[in-house]
Amino acid sequence: MNQRQNIYCPSCKCHQWFKRIEPKHGFHALMTVLTLGLWSVSWLAVSIVALRKLRECPECGAICKGRRVGAEKKVPTPNASVQSA
């Protein structure tokens, strides 16, 4: 299942609908059975990389770990009542 999120792409320099890259567990399970468990090392590595939640930009194909729209840190605005001497 691919999840899509609106994330800022540093390559395109705009917000895009990214899709999350996830491993195909069915394929890896089949390969693990066919190789008598040897493929499980590859499956583990792919699963660990998938935990990083990498996403692929549909416009430029860039792969990045971005922040969702609305998840930006709030920057404090200068207080107008405080005056410098």
MDAnalysis code that builds the backbone (N, CA, C; Angstrom):
import MDAnalysis as mda
import numpy as np

u = mda.Universe.empty(255, n_residues=85, atom_resindex=np.repeat(np.arange(85), 3), trajectory=True)
u.add_TopologyAttr("name", ["N", "CA", "C"] * 85)
u.add_TopologyAttr("resid", np.arange(1, 86))
u.add_TopologyAttr("resname", ["MET", "ASN", "GLN", "ARG", "GLN", "ASN", "ILE", "TYR", "CYS", "PRO", "SER", "CYS", "LYS", "CYS", "HIS", "GLN", "TRP", "PHE", "LYS", "ARG", "ILE", "GLU", "PRO", "LYS", "HIS", "GLY", "PHE", "HIS", "ALA", "LEU", "MET", "THR", "VAL", "LEU", "THR", "LEU", "GLY", "LEU", "TRP", "SER", "VAL", "SER", "TRP", "LEU", "ALA", "VAL", "SER", "ILE", "VAL", "ALA", "LEU", "ARG", "LYS", "LEU", "ARG", "GLU", "CYS", "PRO", "GLU", "CYS", "GLY", "ALA", "ILE", "CYS", "LYS", "GLY", "ARG", "ARG", "VAL", "GLY", "ALA", "GLU", "LYS", "LYS", "VAL", "PRO", "THR", "PRO", "ASN", "ALA", "SER", "VAL", "GLN", "SER", "ALA"])
u.atoms.positions = np.array([
    [0.840, -1.173, 0.000],
    [0.000, 0.000, 0.000],
    [0.886, 1.237, 0.000],
    [0.686, 2.121, -0.951],
    [1.433, 3.366, -1.021],
    [0.604, 4.489, -0.443],
    [1.183, 5.194, 0.502],
    [0.512, 6.322, 1.116],
    [1.023, 7.589, 0.457],
    [0.144, 8.552, 0.251],
    [0.537, 9.804, -0.376],
    [0.377, 10.938, 0.633],
    [1.379, 11.839, 0.651],
    [1.346, 12.988, 1.538],
    [1.859, 14.212, 0.793],
    [1.329, 15.372, 1.140],
    [1.768, 16.621, 0.552],
    [3.006, 17.092, 1.303],
    [4.167, 17.035, 0.637],
    [5.453, 17.315, 1.270],
    [6.240, 18.270, 0.379],
    [7.067, 19.112, 0.995],
    [7.928, 20.031, 0.251],
    [9.084, 19.261, -0.378],
    [9.278, 19.449, -1.681],
    [10.375, 18.807, -2.405],
    [11.497, 19.821, -2.571],
    [12.672, 19.560, -1.972],
    [13.774, 20.515, -2.122],
    [14.317, 20.581, -3.546],
    [14.117, 19.550, -4.329],
    [14.591, 19.547, -5.705],
    [13.694, 20.406, -6.600],
    [12.380, 20.254, -6.483],
    [11.417, 21.044, -7.271],
    [11.185, 22.428, -6.657],
    [11.498, 22.560, -5.378],
    [11.279, 23.788, -4.606],
    [9.801, 24.169, -4.535],
    [8.951, 23.146, -4.395],
    [7.526, 23.383, -4.187],
    [6.924, 22.141, -3.522],
    [5.684, 22.255, -3.095],
    [5.004, 21.133, -2.449],
    [4.477, 20.175, -3.508],
    [4.673, 18.899, -3.291],
    [4.221, 17.854, -4.204],
    [3.524, 16.765, -3.392],
    [2.719, 15.972, -4.080],
    [2.104, 14.803, -3.449],
    [3.074, 13.639, -3.583],
    [3.786, 13.332, -2.509],
    [4.774, 12.260, -2.506],
    [4.086, 10.933, -2.208],
    [4.646, 9.870, -2.751],
    [4.180, 8.541, -2.380],
    [5.276, 7.863, -1.580],
    [4.876, 7.134, -0.578],
    [5.829, 6.461, 0.286],
    [6.321, 5.183, -0.379],
    [7.615, 4.949, -0.290],
    [8.209, 3.752, -0.862],
    [8.175, 2.649, 0.193],
    [7.512, 1.558, -0.116],
    [7.394, 0.445, 0.819],
    [7.854, -0.844, 0.152],
    [8.458, -1.751, 0.922],
    [8.908, -3.019, 0.341],
    [7.731, -3.928, -0.002],
    [7.958, -4.800, -0.968],
    [6.950, -5.790, -1.351],
    [7.203, -7.043, -0.510],
    [6.492, -7.138, 0.606],
    [6.752, -8.218, 1.553],
    [6.411, -9.595, 0.987],
    [5.414, -9.674, 0.121],
    [5.061, -10.958, -0.489],
    [6.204, -11.520, -1.318],
    [6.829, -10.656, -2.110],
    [7.976, -11.062, -2.921],
    [9.120, -11.546, -2.026],
    [9.406, -10.780, -0.963],
    [10.514, -11.145, -0.081],
    [10.227, -12.443, 0.682],
    [8.972, -12.660, 1.048],
    [8.623, -13.915, 1.722],
    [8.823, -15.099, 0.780],
    [8.397, -14.955, -0.467],
    [8.570, -16.016, -1.454],
    [10.058, -16.305, -1.698],
    [10.844, -15.253, -1.855],
    [12.278, -15.434, -2.085],
    [12.965, -16.071, -0.873],
    [12.509, -15.738, 0.329],
    [13.074, -16.338, 1.537],
    [12.810, -17.838, 1.557],
    [11.601, -18.235, 1.160],
    [11.267, -19.660, 1.128],
    [12.076, -20.367, 0.031],
    [12.152, -19.767, -1.147],
    [12.858, -20.401, -2.267],
    [14.364, -20.536, -2.028],
    [14.948, -19.608, -1.282],
    [16.391, -19.655, -1.020],
    [16.701, -20.261, 0.348],
    [15.722, -20.917, 0.935],
    [15.882, -21.584, 2.230],
    [16.373, -20.634, 3.332],
    [15.840, -19.427, 3.309],
    [16.124, -18.475, 4.380],
    [17.252, -17.508, 4.104],
    [18.031, -17.720, 3.050],
    [19.155, -16.825, 2.770],
    [18.698, -15.415, 2.406],
    [17.551, -15.325, 1.755],
    [17.026, -14.028, 1.326],
    [16.550, -13.189, 2.504],
    [16.381, -13.778, 3.656],
    [15.870, -13.032, 4.814],
    [16.811, -11.895, 5.213],
    [18.111, -12.040, 4.921],
    [19.063, -10.962, 5.217],
    [18.736, -9.741, 4.359],
    [18.471, -9.969, 3.073],
    [18.095, -8.878, 2.181],
    [16.769, -8.262, 2.603],
    [15.811, -9.094, 2.979],
    [14.498, -8.629, 3.408],
    [14.626, -7.742, 4.640],
    [15.463, -8.145, 5.574],
    [15.677, -7.352, 6.783],
    [16.287, -5.996, 6.432],
    [17.265, -5.986, 5.539],
    [17.899, -4.727, 5.140],
    [16.897, -3.798, 4.457],
    [16.087, -4.337, 3.568],
    [15.083, -3.534, 2.866],
    [14.049, -2.991, 3.856],
    [13.661, -3.789, 4.821],
    [12.681, -3.348, 5.814],
    [13.239, -2.247, 6.703],
    [14.504, -2.334, 7.059],
    [15.119, -1.297, 7.885],
    [15.207, 0.018, 7.124],
    [15.578, -0.058, 5.852],
    [15.628, 1.152, 5.030],
    [14.232, 1.749, 4.888],
    [13.214, 0.908, 4.785],
    [11.841, 1.392, 4.645],
    [11.368, 2.115, 5.898],
    [11.958, 1.816, 7.036],
    [11.573, 2.500, 8.269],
    [11.941, 3.980, 8.231],
    [12.871, 4.356, 7.365],
    [13.264, 5.753, 7.245],
    [12.172, 6.588, 6.583],
    [11.155, 5.925, 6.065],
    [10.002, 6.578, 5.449],
    [10.401, 7.487, 4.294],
    [11.193, 6.939, 3.377],
    [11.590, 7.692, 2.203],
    [10.397, 7.869, 1.278],
    [10.384, 8.977, 0.586],
    [9.297, 9.260, -0.338],
    [9.868, 9.698, -1.677],
    [9.126, 9.415, -2.747],
    [9.570, 9.742, -4.102],
    [8.668, 10.821, -4.690],
    [9.292, 11.876, -5.211],
    [8.554, 12.979, -5.824],
    [8.033, 12.539, -7.194],
    [6.747, 12.763, -7.476],
    [6.209, 12.347, -8.769],
    [6.678, 13.231, -9.921],
    [7.108, 14.461, -9.648],
    [7.529, 15.380, -10.701],
    [8.967, 15.144, -11.141],
    [9.904, 15.158, -10.184],
    [11.325, 15.080, -10.554],
    [11.950, 13.727, -10.220],
    [11.250, 12.881, -9.465],
    [11.783, 11.575, -9.115],
    [12.762, 11.603, -7.960],
    [12.927, 12.768, -7.331],
    [13.850, 12.883, -6.201],
    [13.327, 12.069, -5.019],
    [14.254, 11.436, -4.316],
    [13.882, 10.660, -3.141],
    [14.387, 11.414, -1.927],
    [13.486, 11.721, -1.021],
    [13.886, 12.483, 0.152],
    [13.003, 12.111, 1.323],
    [13.416, 12.571, 2.468],
    [12.633, 12.405, 3.682],
    [12.159, 13.795, 4.060],
    [10.953, 14.128, 3.647],
    [10.443, 15.481, 3.847],
    [9.491, 15.582, 5.012],
    [9.110, 16.826, 5.262],
    [8.139, 17.086, 6.311],
    [6.796, 17.370, 5.671],
    [5.763, 16.929, 6.345],
    [4.417, 17.143, 5.841],
    [4.035, 18.605, 5.932],
    [3.104, 19.020, 5.093],
    [2.577, 20.373, 5.152],
    [1.867, 20.540, 6.482],
    [2.136, 21.628, 7.155],
    [1.529, 21.873, 8.455],
    [2.374, 21.362, 9.596],
    [3.440, 20.636, 9.287],
    [4.305, 20.106, 10.336],
    [5.539, 20.982, 10.536],
    [5.546, 22.144, 9.866],
    [6.688, 23.034, 9.990],
    [6.770, 23.575, 11.416],
    [7.994, 23.875, 11.829],
    [8.173, 24.475, 13.147],
    [7.671, 25.908, 13.108],
    [7.017, 26.318, 14.170],
    [6.528, 27.683, 14.250],
    [7.671, 28.577, 14.705],
    [7.903, 29.623, 13.933],
    [8.955, 30.571, 14.263],
    [8.329, 31.696, 15.062],
    [8.883, 32.002, 16.233],
    [8.302, 33.082, 17.027],
    [8.473, 34.420, 16.321],
    [7.417, 35.207, 16.340],
    [7.479, 36.532, 15.722],
    [7.957, 37.532, 16.761],
    [8.666, 38.553, 16.313],
    [9.139, 39.554, 17.271],
    [7.947, 40.261, 17.926],
    [8.085, 40.481, 19.197],
    [7.013, 41.141, 19.949],
    [7.071, 42.628, 19.683],
    [5.963, 43.201, 19.234],
    [5.907, 44.621, 18.884],
    [5.967, 45.510, 20.122],
    [5.588, 44.971, 21.288],
    [5.563, 45.797, 22.491],
    [6.956, 45.977, 23.089],
    [7.900, 45.127, 22.704],
    [9.269, 45.227, 23.218],
    [10.030, 46.205, 22.327],
    [10.543, 47.260, 22.921],
    [11.276, 48.254, 22.151],
    [12.719, 48.260, 22.570],
    [13.615, 48.412, 21.614],
    [15.025, 48.463, 21.952],
    [15.416, 49.874, 22.364],
    [16.362, 49.976, 23.257],
    [16.746, 51.300, 23.761],
    [17.801, 51.940, 22.918],
])
